[in-house]
Amino acid sequence: MAEQEKTETKLKLATPGSIAVDAVLVVAFFIYMYTVVSTHVPSEDPKMIHFWGAFTASCLAALFWLALQMFRVVYKAQRESKKK
């Protein structure tokens, strides 16, 4: 019984393949959000438009990454609980 609990706690929630897929999705989301938010920067200076567009898109991409990780963990935990 104790051995079964040890193997259950060592369940891998993130594999190298899933991390690679997440990285591609986050980069694609960053690029998409940069194109959206850079048009809303209230400036005529291209440097400021690039800076604030990239800064805002990076915050949104980090939030997207966090949501993606939370979704992955919850989904995997629900699948594992149905197996029991």
N, C-alpha and C positions, 0 to 999 in steps of 0.2 A: 504494500500500500504506500509506504514512504517513497519507494522508487518511482511509482507512478506519479506521485505529486512532484518529484524532482524533474521528471521529463516534461510534465505539463508546464512547469514554471520556466523551462528553457526553450519554450516555443519561440521560433524566430518570427518576429513581426515584420522585419525589413530584410530583404535579400539584396545582393548587389544588382540584380536585374530590376527589381522594383525601384531601387534608388536611381538607377539610370533612366528608367521611364519617367519617374518623378522629375528628374533634372530637365529632361527634354520638355515636359509639360510646363514646368515653371519658366523656362527660357522662352517658350512660345507665348505663354501668358504675359511675360514681361514685354516682349516685342509688341504684342497686340495692345497692351495697356499704354505703352509709350506712344504709339500712334494715336491713341484716343486722347490722352491727357495733354500731350504736347500742343495740340491745337487750342487748348483752353488756357494756356499760360498768358497772362496779361502783360506781354512785353513785346518789344520790337527787336530786341537784341538776340541774335541767334544763340549766343553762348548761354544766356539765361534761359532761353526756351529749352535747349538741350539739357541744362543742369536740372531745372525744376521738373521737366518731363521725366528724366531718368530717376530723379529722387522720388518722385511720387509713384512711378511705376515700380520701383524697387520695393517700396513699402507695401504696395498692393500684391506684388509677387511673393513677398515673404508671408503675407497673410494667406495667400492662395496655397503656398507650400504647407503652412500649418494646418489649414483645413483639409488638404489632401492627405496628410499624415494621420490626422484624427479619423478621417473617413476610412482609411485603409485599416487602421487598428480596430476600430469598432466593427467593421465588416468582417474581418478575420475572426474576431472574438465571437460574433454571432454565429458564424459558420461552425466554429469549434463547439459552441454550446449546443447546437442542433445535433452534432454527431454523438454526443453523450447520451 
